[in-house]
Amino acid sequence: EKDSKQLFEWSDGPLVLSMAEGGFFLADEISLAEDSVLERLNCVLEPERTLLLAEKGGVSAGASEFVITASEGFQFLATMNPGGDFGKKELSPALRNRLTEIWCRATDSRDDLVRIAEHALKKGLTDGDCCNKLAQVIIGVVFVLKKKIDKLNFSIRDVLAWVRLHQQE
């Protein structure tokens, strides 16, 4: 039975649950998080892999129930776009040193981009042949623009935005 005068009740979130269960945690677009949140992640990525749940309330010296240690198998994964991309910031050196960076180049393969656009178009259209032809046109325009405008960079996100724009018509 819950106390009706209680304003807030603690509920474990995805990070705490992943640590407790030894699961995977994905911080998508980690660089968009507030600096205070990113600072809290440093201790999770240290060899001790602990997190103090001060927000849980009632924390006192030696209250071990408020400190969670990651279980065996816990994995922390993060994604981000490069700093400076659409106003994004870089990670702090302290956090960055605790992660392994893997750089993934954007694809410039015409066939790959056509397949991605075609797949996205199939969500709104039933004619597969029409989807392929429209995807070919969209990617054809992208390649013409890239050739004409030297510093123009189209991302997969841009291609998908064009697909969504077409689907709204």
Long-range contacts (C-beta under 8 A, 24 or more apart in sequence): 10-53, 10-55, 10-56, 10-57, 15-44, 15-51, 16-51, 16-53, 16-68, 18-74, 19-44, 19-49, 19-51, 19-68, 19-69, 19-70, 19-71, 19-74, 20-68, 20-71, 21-71, 22-70, 22-71, 22-72, 22-73, 22-74, 23-73, 23-74, 23-75, 24-74, 24-75, 24-77, 25-74, 25-75, 25-76, 25-77, 26-77, 26-78, 26-79, 27-76, 27-77, 27-78, 27-79, 28-78, 28-79, 29-79, 29-80, 29-81, 30-78, 30-79, 30-80, 30-91, 31-80, 31-81, 31-83, 31-88, 31-89, 31-90, 31-91, 32-80, 32-88, 35-92, 38-91, 38-92, 38-95, 39-92, 39-95, 41-76, 41-95, 42-94, 42-95, 42-98, 44-70, 44-76, 45-76, 45-95, 45-98, 45-99, 46-98, 49-74, 106-153, 106-155, 106-156, 107-156, 110-139, 110-143, 113-139, 113-142, 113-156, 113-159, 114-139, 116-156, 116-159, 116-160, 117-159, 117-160, 117-162, 117-163, 120-160, 120-163, 120-164, 121-163, 121-166, 121-167, 123-167, 124-167, 134-166, 138-162, 138-163, 138-166
